[in-house]
Amino acid sequence: MLHWIAMLTMLIDHIGAIFYQDEGIFRIIGRFAFPIYAFSTYLGYKYTRNMKRYTYRLLLLAIISQIPFMLAFQHSNLNVIWTLLSSLLVLQLLDKSQSIIVKVLIVIICGILMELSTMDYGIYGLFLVLIYRYTEGMVMVGAHLLLNIADMVVSELQIWSTLATVYIAFLMDKGASFRSTVPRWLWVSFYPLHLAVLAVIRIV
């Protein structure tokens, strides 16, 4: 159910962000979505048989999603797929480096670039993907909680996203396979497709 939850809560979040900005419950429910997408990016990195194809697929999805994203939210920031793509590239760079200093510099430099380019979630998204990559169990939950506490300067709502990591940690403890029951075409197309629909509704 993990991937279904991600799509549903993202849809609810975006409906709230676009049409019901004064109703906080939409945004609270929506906090479940991004952690699952970040975790899925890590899973894709861990299990993909063709890293180059996986990377190019994310790049294409980011490009396709950009115009619907800008029309739906009426701003020119980069959509969240750019954040997931950048995080994936950082994971690849980190695994190729043997130096701790170089690894730290990679994270810092890439995080700053992500912020300067106005990617959705920015360096927060990168840190969350790294948390899923390098921690597990209650350490993972605690790390995400600390990240959200640090991020409360920007958004108090983000603290609710810790619950998604609690759920992920629970599934990991139960030995879940995380094999998606969502058809691949739907999982890949849902982000730009639902944004396009919301953009049309907003314009009309």
N, C-alpha and C positions, 0 to 999 in steps of 0.2 A: 504493500500500500504506500510505500514511501514516496514513490514518484507521482502517484495520483494526488497525494497530499500536497506535494510541492506545486503542482499545476493549479489545483483548486485554491489553495491559500494565496498564490500569486495573483490569480484572477480576482479574488476578493479584495486583496490589497490594492490592486490597480483601479478597481471600480471605486473603492473608497477614496483613493488619492485624486481621482479625476472628477468624480461626481458628488462625493459625500465627504468633503474635507473636514467638516465639523463633527463627524461621527468617528470617534477614535477606535471603536470596536473593529472596524474594517482593517485599520492599520495594525492593531494588535494581532488579529488573526493572521495577517499577512507576514508577520515576523517569522513565521515558520518556514516560509518559502526559500529565502536565500540560503540559510544554512544547509538545506537539503541539496540545493543546486551546487553549493560549494563542495559538499561532501561527494556528490556525484562526479564532480570534476576530478577530485582526488581518486575516486574509484576508477574513472576512465583512464587516468594516468597510470594507475597501478596495474590494470588488467588489459588495456588495449594491446592488440597484436600488431598494430601499425600506428606508431606514434605520429608519424608524418601525416598520415591521412586523418587522424583524429584532430591534429592541430589545424590542418587546412579546413576541416569541416567546421570547427569553431570560428575560424576567420571568416568563412563564407557566411555563416549564420550571423555573425556580428555585423557584417556589411549589409546583409539583407534586412536586418532588424532596425537599422539606424533611422531610416526615414519614418517608419511607423512609430518608433519610439519618440522622435521629435514631434510628430504630429499629435500623438496621444497626450504627451505631457507639456507640449508647447515650450520647449527649451532645447538648447543645442548641445547639452551634455552627451557624453558617450554612453551607450547602453551597457547593461551589466554583462553582456557576453564578452565585451572587450576586457572587462575585469577578470572574468574566468579564463579567457585566453591568455592574458598577461600572467596570471597565477600559474597556469599550466607551463608557460615558458620559463618562469622562475623555478619551478620544480625541476625542469630539465637541466637548467643551468646549475642548480645546487647539487644535483647528483653527479654532475661532471667535474665538480670542484672538490679538491681534497683539503683545502685550507679553510679553517674556521673564519679567519679574517675576511677572506674573499667571499665566503658565503654571506657574512653579515653585510658586507658592502653591496652585494647583489640585491639583497632584500631592501636595504635602505635606499639605494639608487632607484630601483624599480618602483618601490613604494612612492617615492617622491614624484617620479614621472607619471605614475598613475593618478596622483592627486592633481598635478599640474594640468594634465590632459582632461580633467573633470570626468573621469570614469565613474559610473554609478557604483557606489560603495567604496571605490578607491582602495587605499591602503588597508582599510578595515577588511575588505574582501580578501586581499592577499594574506593577511594575518590569519584569517579564519581557515583558509585552505591549508596553510602551513600547520595550524593546530590539528587539523584532521590528518595531516600527513605524519606528524611526529609525535602525537600523543594518542592515548586511548583511555577508555573507562572514565573514572572520576577525575583523573588529571585533565582529560579533554574537556569535561564539563567545567571544571574550575578555571581552566585557561580561557575558555569562551566567556565565562562569567566575568573574569578580570578584564577581558577585552571590552565587554559591554559596559562595565563600570567606567573604564577609561573613555569610552565613546559617549557617555552620558552628557558630556559637554556639548556634543552635536545633537544627539537625539536620545531622549529618555525612553522612547518606545522600544529601542533596540534591546533592552534588557529582557524583553519577552522572548527573544529569539533563543535564549539559553535553553528554553524548554524543548526546542527542536533537537538540540545536542543531547539533552537528557534522553530523549526518545531514541536517537541514533546510538548512544552508548548502551541503552537497554537492549536494542536489537543486536549489537555486537556481542554483548555478554551472552545472549541466547544463541549465538552462532549463526545468525541470519546470513543468507547468501547474498542478499541485496540484488538479486537478479530481478530486473524490472519486468513488471507485467504490462507495462504501457507499450503499445506498438511503437516501434522505432520512429516511424514517419510522424506519429502524433507527438512524441517526445521532442523531436527535432523541430517540428514546425509550429508547435503551440505558442512559443514566445512571440515570434513576429506575427503570427496569425491573429492571436487575441489582441495584440496591440493595434493591428490594422483595423479590426472590428471596432475597438473602443475609440480609435481616432475618427472613424467614419461617423459613429454615433455622436461624438463630441462636436464635430463639424456641422452635422445636420441639425 
